[in-house]
Amino acid sequence: MKTKNLLSIALITLIVISCSNKEQTANNETKSNAIEINVDDASVTNVYYFHGKHRCKTCIAVSDLAKKTIEEHYADNNKVKFVEIDTSDKQFADLVDKYEVSWNALIITKGTKHIDITEQAFANAVNRPEELVKLLKDEVNKNL
């Protein structure tokens, strides 16, 4: 009986430690992401995907496809970045306000120029992903 109690306590302790480590890792990733986002470099093209905490199938498809497209086609170009932003995170409030995002958005920026392709992204991400890939590449290439 004592062995079971000790084993239970050890297991609970392990779970608590494991969960708290995940939270700290997530916090560290968010902080490092914020540093990257706050760099206002007019020579960099940023593809911002804004989203809330709860995302539907289409929201996830837009995010995944945009990220994959940028990573696959611009991996060697450090002047093109994909940045995912949780609109509920207060550290991104300035960007959310700047681009007047209320929920989800896919916005491509360079310097003071930006284009909002949210409507086209959500119309094509699930059923015609190749059209979204083409649109992303076309808009990013205009900025290079």
Stockholm file with secondary structure:
# STOCKHOLM 1.0

chainA/1-144         MKTKNLLSIALITLIVISCSNKEQTANNETKSNAIEINVDDASVTNVYYFHGKHRCKTCIAVSDLAKKTIEEHYADNNKVKFVEIDTSDKQFADLVDKYEVSWNALIITKGTKHIDITEQAFANAVNRPEELVKLLKDEVNKNL
#=GR chainA/1-144 SS CHHHHHHHHHHHHHHHHHHHHHHHHHHHHHHHHHHHHHCCCTTCEEEEEEECSSCCHHHHHHHHHHHHHHHHHSTTCTTEEEEEEETTCGGGHHHHHHTTCSSCEEEEEETTEEEECHHHHHHHTTTCHHHHHHHHHHHHHHTC
#=GC SS_cons         CHHHHHHHHHHHHHHHHHHHHHHHHHHHHHHHHHHHHHCCCTTCEEEEEEECSSCCHHHHHHHHHHHHHHHHHSTTCTTEEEEEEETTCGGGHHHHHHTTCSSCEEEEEETTEEEECHHHHHHHTTTCHHHHHHHHHHHHHHTC
//
